[in-house]
Amino acid sequence: MSQSPRTRTVVSCTLLVIALGAGGTACGSGGSPLSAKPYDATDQISFSVSGEGGKKADPDKPLEVTVEDDGRITDVTAVDATGRHVTGELSADGARWHSTSPLAADAHYTVRVSTEDEDGAPGRKVLTFDTSEPTVSKRLTVQFGPKDGTYGVGQPVTAELSEPVKDRAQRAAIERALRVDSAPRVEGAWHWVDDKELHYRPKDYWPAHATVQVRSELDGVKVGDRLRGGASKPLKLAIGDSVVAVTDAAAHTMTVYKNDQEIKTMPVTTGKPGFETRNGVKVVLSKEYFVQMRSSTVGIAEGSSESYDLPVYYATRLTWSGEYVHAAPWSVGSQGNANVSHGCTGMSTANAEWFFDNVREGDVVKVVNSNGEMMAPFGNGFGDWNLDWKQWREGSALVAGGPEAPRPEVRARLRPDSV
């Protein structure tokens, strides 16, 4: 090995053994090479960017770090001024590291490289550099949903893109830049609904009283040849109590659980033959004190034997196509023993008012034992929970087919992957 400019120090320990049986060591924790003060590894480390003379780096080119002599790279952390980390891969011999996620344009980066020599002594090198401004004007922005506020444990996070994205690699880059942080921390993933919309949900429902913060780190990042990320407004959600209502269409009852404790069971009626209520998990979309329900809006012709035009109160919406939990005073005689509705869950006015007052957007309503079809995962409300976790992950361009942990955003902060 060629001698580096620094002075190498070899520390040895001598065990002193005393005849009477007492013993001690001649050195403490300072005997480990790893406890030594890191040396300046400038003469051993090379970067693909200089960071000197005001020259700005091309954000479209990867960042590369190499080590000379017989040393090896042990860790690389590259982060910009906003806290965005750059992911990377380290070669098996520790001689080279390169970025695997794109750099942002018009950004300031700090790169910290850790090394060790043949004796195991640690070295350090820090580099700062700026990237040039973007050469394209088309920007991809993200609109997160729902609005800031408090929601139930079933509320998915939505991300609406300003431009369609079909390429899988570009989709993966977008997912990597859409950060969802929750306290307490839970496992979750994005799922592509179509080319412009993604949903994010945890493996299980959100924990009660969690906080969820969502932000985009796409600003300035290359997405495609003519497209870079733009600035997007972050989102902050608070999760309330866990409220889950289970409607048993065969037993004609709804049982409501709050924080896993049963708090109320009510007689209900659900969809009659030909208009069966959808099975599966649905999420409360909105609460509407008064709705004028007309059969023509769901495809039932006016004047037919099934047509209706009714004033409805305490209506809690579950689907965009018009499935509600609502007051149905005209069917009280059937509630608890027969299914006579056109797909909604009907109950007495008093029970509908109680339900209306005790649920919020994002709370869960699960229908079981209906002869109806399964609630679709997308397009008619939030049926996201009707996909199992494996199916959900298959909708991600980043984690599909891979292990469940660690999360992608955590991996970006850990020691880079070996090739």
Secondary structure, 3 states (H helix, E strand, C coil): CCCCCCCCCCCCCCEEECCCCCEEECCCHHHCHHHCCCEECCCCEEECCCCCCCCCECCCCCCEEEECCCCEEEEEEEEECCCCECCEEECCCCCEEEECCCCECCCEEEEEEEEECCCCCEEEEEEEEEECCCCCCCEECEEEECCCEEECCCCCEEEEECCCCCCHHHHHHHHHHEEEEEECCCCEEEEECCCCEEEEEECCCCCCCCEEEEEECCECEEEECCEEECCCCCEEEEECCCEEEEEECCCCEEEEEECCEEEEEEECECECCCCCCCEEEEECCEEEEEEEEEHHHHCCCCCCCCCCEEEEEEEEECCCCCCEEEECHHHCCCCCCCCCECCCEEECHHHHHHHHHHCCCCCEEEEECCCCCECCCCCCCCCHHHCCHHHHHHCCCCCCCCCCCCCHHHHCCCCCEEC
